[in-house]
Amino acid sequence: MPYHENQNLRRWWVILLCTIPALLLICIAILFNNENSWLAIALVLAVIPCLAIILLQFNLSINEHGIEYSISMLFKIYKKVINWNDISSIKVRPLNKLAEFGGLGIRYNPSTKIWGVIFQGDNGIEITKINGEKIEISTMNGAAIESVIPTYFTNK
């Protein structure tokens, strides 16, 4: 019973945070310079970050091989598989993205020494690897993950 989840950053407030500086950049280019080349540069600089956020996608899969996650836009940018044999403990817990990791994306919390792959959801999969490294992966459906994990992972 594999589990698969897709997440993204398409939230109204994320797009608003990206759009406001983009519009300001375009307005400044229009007001202070009448050359079309500056307007074109401002448009490109404004549109590219917005498109990147809209196209950015996070995929999470849990199957017999382990926990696989990837980040992609139009193609895979980053892919990682954590094999079940490399995991010493795993748990699903409530996640406070802002307080623990300072926001969304690939983050590091220096006080807890945990890497986070934080996108959507209020739950996190906290993975402790055999080598001691800890990783937190956000999930939208903690209950489903809690039911899937025992299928593939048994405490050693």
C-alpha positions as CSV (number, residue, x, y, z in Angstrom):
1,M,0.0,0.0,0.0
2,P,2.3,2.8,-1.2
3,Y,1.6,6.4,-0.4
4,H,2.1,9.3,-2.7
5,E,1.6,13.0,-2.1
6,N,2.1,16.2,-4.2
7,Q,2.7,19.6,-2.6
8,N,3.4,23.1,-3.9
9,L,3.8,26.7,-2.8
10,R,0.7,28.0,-4.7
11,R,-0.8,29.9,-1.8
12,W,-2.4,33.3,-2.2
13,W,-0.1,34.9,0.3
14,V,3.1,33.5,-1.3
15,I,2.0,34.7,-4.7
16,L,1.1,38.1,-3.2
17,L,4.5,38.3,-1.5
18,C,6.1,37.6,-4.9
19,T,3.8,39.9,-6.9
20,I,4.1,43.1,-4.9
21,P,7.8,43.5,-5.4
22,A,7.4,42.5,-9.0
23,L,4.8,45.2,-9.6
24,L,6.9,47.8,-7.7
25,L,9.9,46.9,-10.0
26,I,7.7,47.4,-13.1
27,C,6.3,50.7,-11.8
28,I,9.8,52.0,-11.0
29,A,11.0,51.0,-14.5
30,I,8.0,52.8,-16.1
31,L,8.2,56.0,-14.0
32,F,11.9,56.6,-14.0
33,N,13.0,55.4,-17.4
34,N,11.0,55.6,-20.6
35,E,13.3,53.2,-22.5
36,N,11.6,49.9,-23.4
37,S,14.8,47.9,-22.6
38,W,14.5,48.7,-18.9
39,L,10.8,47.8,-18.9
40,A,11.6,44.5,-20.5
41,I,14.4,43.8,-18.0
42,A,12.0,44.7,-15.1
43,L,9.3,42.4,-16.5
44,V,11.7,39.5,-16.8
45,L,13.0,40.1,-13.3
46,A,9.5,40.3,-12.0
47,V,7.9,37.3,-13.8
48,I,10.7,34.7,-13.4
49,P,10.4,34.4,-9.5
50,C,6.6,34.3,-9.8
51,L,6.7,31.5,-12.4
52,A,9.3,29.6,-10.4
53,I,7.0,29.6,-7.3
54,I,3.9,28.6,-9.4
55,L,5.8,25.8,-11.1
56,L,7.7,24.5,-8.0
57,Q,6.4,21.1,-6.8
58,F,7.3,18.7,-4.0
59,N,6.6,15.0,-4.3
60,L,6.6,12.5,-1.5
61,S,6.4,8.8,-1.9
62,I,6.5,6.0,0.7
63,N,6.9,2.5,-0.6
64,E,8.8,-0.8,-0.1
65,H,12.1,0.9,-1.0
66,G,11.9,3.7,1.5
67,I,10.9,7.3,1.6
68,E,11.5,9.2,-1.6
69,Y,11.1,12.9,-2.1
70,S,11.8,15.2,-5.0
71,I,11.5,18.8,-5.9
72,S,10.7,19.8,-9.5
73,M,9.6,22.6,-11.7
74,L,9.4,21.4,-15.3
75,F,12.0,18.8,-14.5
76,K,13.4,17.2,-11.3
77,I,15.7,19.6,-9.5
78,Y,16.4,17.4,-6.5
79,K,15.6,13.8,-5.7
80,K,16.5,11.8,-2.5
81,V,15.6,8.3,-1.4
82,I,16.0,7.3,2.2
83,N,16.1,3.5,2.4
84,W,14.3,1.7,5.2
85,N,17.7,0.1,6.2
86,D,19.1,3.6,6.8
87,I,16.4,4.7,9.2
88,S,16.7,4.1,13.0
89,S,13.5,5.8,14.0
90,I,10.6,7.6,12.4
91,K,7.5,9.4,13.7
92,V,4.8,11.7,12.6
93,R,4.3,14.8,14.7
94,P,2.8,18.3,14.6
95,L,4.9,20.8,12.7
96,N,5.2,24.5,13.2
97,K,6.9,25.5,9.9
98,L,7.6,29.1,10.9
99,A,8.8,28.6,14.4
100,E,10.9,25.5,13.7
101,F,12.3,26.2,10.3
102,G,11.6,29.9,9.5
103,G,9.3,29.2,6.6
104,L,9.0,27.1,3.5
105,G,11.5,25.3,1.4
106,I,14.7,23.3,2.2
107,R,15.6,24.6,5.6
108,Y,18.0,23.9,8.5
109,N,17.3,24.4,12.2
110,P,20.6,24.9,13.9
111,S,19.2,24.6,17.4
112,T,17.8,21.1,16.8
113,K,20.3,20.2,14.0
114,I,17.4,19.0,11.8
115,W,17.2,19.5,8.0
116,G,13.7,20.2,6.9
117,V,11.9,19.8,3.5
118,I,9.0,22.1,4.3
119,F,6.1,22.8,1.9
120,Q,2.5,22.1,2.8
121,G,0.7,20.5,5.8
122,D,0.7,20.9,9.5
123,N,2.4,17.5,10.2
124,G,6.0,16.4,9.8
125,I,7.7,13.1,9.3
126,E,10.7,13.2,11.6
127,I,13.3,10.7,10.4
128,T,16.4,9.8,12.4
129,K,18.9,8.0,10.3
130,I,21.4,5.4,11.6
131,N,24.2,7.9,11.2
132,G,22.4,10.3,13.6
133,E,21.3,12.7,10.9
134,K,17.7,14.0,11.3
135,I,15.3,15.1,8.5
136,E,11.9,16.6,8.8
137,I,9.5,16.3,5.8
138,S,6.2,18.1,5.8
139,T,3.1,16.2,5.0
140,M,-0.6,17.1,4.4
141,N,-1.9,13.8,5.7
142,G,-0.2,12.7,8.9
143,A,-2.9,10.1,9.7
144,A,-2.4,8.3,6.4
145,I,1.4,8.3,6.8
146,E,1.1,6.9,10.3
147,S,-0.9,4.0,8.9
148,V,1.5,3.4,6.0
149,I,4.8,3.5,7.9
150,P,4.2,0.2,9.9
151,T,3.7,-1.6,6.6
152,Y,7.3,-1.0,5.6
153,F,9.2,0.0,8.7
154,T,9.7,-2.1,11.9
155,N,11.7,-0.8,14.8
156,K,15.1,-2.4,14.9
